Amino acid sequence: MHFLPDTLEEDAAGERYWPDGFKQVIREEIPPALYSDFNEQSLGQIYKEKFSAKYRAKYPDLKSFIEQVIGLVVIGAENGADQGFDGIFKSFMKESALPEAKPYARHLWPYIFSGPFKEKIHQAIVQEYKRDKSLQYAYQVGYAAKYGGFAEFIDEMAWRIEAGIESGVDDVLAKIYRSFRAKGGLPQGRRRPKRLKEW
């Protein structure tokens, strides 16, 4: 693929991973947004019914259970960001238009994507992506004729990452609610490894 530049070995070592520092905003913003809804009143009865006896060793009290639920949502959001970027990267590889920014039509409770949260995550993505040399190169080679400038291109990428985050939250909430209905424990949450730049 000619979108990604050939770099000197020392430059490549400095650009080994695709940028994802914006995920810190996800880690900072989502837990406080969820604590008002995931609390003793909303999750207390579920904890008592589903997580007594054999789960007490894992979640010794309601607070640790709530923290685990919120942690799963954060991981789901981060993985959703990765999925959003994967769609963009596939477009780079095919030398095609960026994918549409389509979060799910459904939104499971609690819906946390307020205007201020969306603005914070959008700006964090834009600030990080606009400094990336590979993205600058991809724009110059394949997208300059399609967008009014590099800033517009990065803005469009950010919308697609946001859609991925929103869908990732919905995916993990669905898994959590299914686990509440079943007899098993909470779903496992695993972050994806950092995405290597490969060319």
C-alpha positions in Angstrom: 0.0 0.0 0.0 1.5 3.4 -0.9 -0.5 5.4 1.6 2.0 4.7 4.4 5.4 6.4 4.0 8.7 4.6 3.9 10.6 5.9 6.9 14.2 5.6 8.1 14.6 2.8 10.6 15.1 5.3 13.5 11.9 7.2 12.5 9.9 4.0 12.3 11.0 3.1 15.8 9.6 6.4 17.1 6.3 5.8 15.3 5.8 2.2 16.2 2.2 2.4 17.5 -0.8 4.2 16.2 -1.8 7.0 18.6 -4.3 6.1 21.3 -3.4 8.4 24.2 -6.9 9.9 23.8 -8.1 6.9 25.7 -7.1 8.6 28.9 -10.1 10.9 28.4 -12.3 7.8 28.2 -10.8 6.5 31.5 -11.3 9.8 33.2 -14.8 10.7 31.9 -16.8 7.5 31.8 -16.6 6.4 35.5 -18.0 9.6 37.0 -20.7 9.6 34.4 -21.7 6.1 35.3 -21.5 6.3 39.1 -24.8 8.4 39.2 -26.6 5.5 37.6 -24.7 2.4 38.7 -25.1 2.6 42.4 -26.6 0.8 45.4 -30.1 1.5 44.3 -29.8 0.2 40.8 -27.3 -2.6 41.3 -27.8 -3.6 44.9 -30.5 -6.1 44.4 -28.7 -7.7 41.5 -25.6 -8.1 43.6 -27.5 -9.7 46.4 -29.3 -12.1 44.1 -26.6 -13.1 41.7 -23.3 -12.6 43.5 -23.8 -14.0 46.9 -22.0 -17.2 47.9 -19.5 -18.2 45.2 -18.9 -14.7 43.9 -18.3 -13.0 47.2 -14.6 -13.9 47.0 -14.4 -12.0 43.7 -16.7 -9.1 44.7 -16.6 -9.0 48.5 -18.9 -6.0 48.6 -21.3 -4.0 46.4 -18.7 -1.2 45.8 -16.2 -3.7 44.3 -19.0 -5.1 42.1 -20.0 -1.6 40.9 -16.4 -0.8 40.1 -16.0 -4.0 38.1 -19.1 -3.2 36.1 -17.9 0.4 35.4 -14.4 -1.0 34.5 -16.0 -3.3 31.9 -17.8 -0.3 30.3 -14.5 1.6 30.1 -12.8 -1.3 28.4 -15.7 -1.7 26.0 -15.4 2.0 25.1 -11.6 1.6 24.5 -12.1 -1.5 22.4 -14.8 0.3 20.4 -12.3 3.1 19.6 -10.0 0.4 18.3 -12.7 -1.1 16.1 -13.5 2.4 14.8 -9.9 2.8 13.9 -9.7 -0.6 12.3 -12.4 0.4 9.9 -10.4 3.5 9.0 -7.2 1.6 8.5 -9.0 -0.9 6.2 -9.9 2.1 4.1 -6.3 3.1 4.0 -5.3 -0.4 2.9 -7.9 -0.5 0.2 -7.3 3.1 -0.8 -11.0 3.8 -0.5 -13.2 6.4 1.2 -13.4 6.5 5.0 -16.2 4.3 6.3 -19.4 6.0 7.4 -19.6 7.1 11.0 -22.5 5.0 12.3 -23.0 4.4 15.9 -25.8 1.9 16.8 -29.3 3.2 16.5 -30.1 1.7 19.9 -28.6 3.0 23.1 -28.7 1.0 26.2 -29.2 2.6 29.6 -27.3 4.6 30.9 -26.7 6.7 27.8 -23.5 8.7 28.8 -22.7 10.4 25.6 -23.6 14.0 26.6 -22.4 16.9 24.5 -19.5 17.8 26.8 -18.2 14.2 26.8 -18.4 14.0 23.1 -16.6 17.3 22.7 -13.8 16.3 25.1 -13.2 12.9 23.4 -13.4 14.5 19.9 -10.9 17.2 20.8 -8.5 14.7 22.4 -8.6 12.5 19.2 -8.1 15.5 16.9 -5.2 16.9 19.0 -3.4 13.5 18.9 -4.1 12.5 15.4 -3.1 15.8 13.8 0.5 15.3 15.0 0.8 11.8 13.5 3.1 11.8 10.4 1.6 8.6 8.9 -1.9 10.2 9.0 -0.5 13.4 7.4 1.0 11.2 4.7 -2.2 9.2 4.2 -4.1 12.5 3.7 -1.6 13.9 1.2 -1.4 10.8 -0.9 -5.0 9.6 -0.8 -7.5 12.0 0.7 -6.3 15.6 -0.1 -8.7 15.8 -3.1 -11.7 14.6 -1.0 -11.4 16.9 2.0 -10.9 20.7 2.4 -7.7 20.2 4.4 -5.9 18.0 6.8 -7.9 19.4 9.7 -11.2 18.3 8.1 -9.8 14.9 7.3 -8.8 14.4 11.0 -12.1 15.7 12.1 -13.9 13.1 10.0 -11.6 10.4 11.4 -12.5 11.5 15.0 -16.2 11.2 14.3 -15.7 7.6 13.2 -13.7 6.8 16.3 -16.4 8.4 18.5 -19.0 6.2 16.8 -16.9 3.2 17.6 -16.6 4.2 21.3 -20.4 4.6 21.5 -21.0 1.2 19.9 -18.4 -0.4 22.1 -20.2 0.9 25.2 -23.5 -0.5 23.9 -21.9 -3.9 23.2 -20.5 -4.3 26.7 -23.7 -3.1 28.4 -25.6 -5.7 26.4 -23.1 -8.4 27.7 -23.4 -7.2 31.2 -27.2 -7.2 31.2 -27.2 -10.7 29.7 -25.0 -11.8 32.5 -27.5 -10.4 35.0 -30.2 -12.6 33.6 -28.0 -15.7 33.5 -26.6 -17.6 36.5 -23.0 -16.9 35.6 -20.7 -14.1 36.5 -19.9 -10.8 34.7 -18.4 -11.0 31.2 -14.6 -10.8 30.9 -13.1 -7.6 29.9 -9.9 -7.5 28.0 -8.2 -4.5 26.4 -6.9 -5.0 22.9 -3.1 -4.7 22.6 -1.7 -1.5 21.3 -2.0 -1.3 17.5 1.4 -1.6 15.8 2.2 0.4 12.7 3.0 -2.1 10.0 4.3 -1.2 6.6 
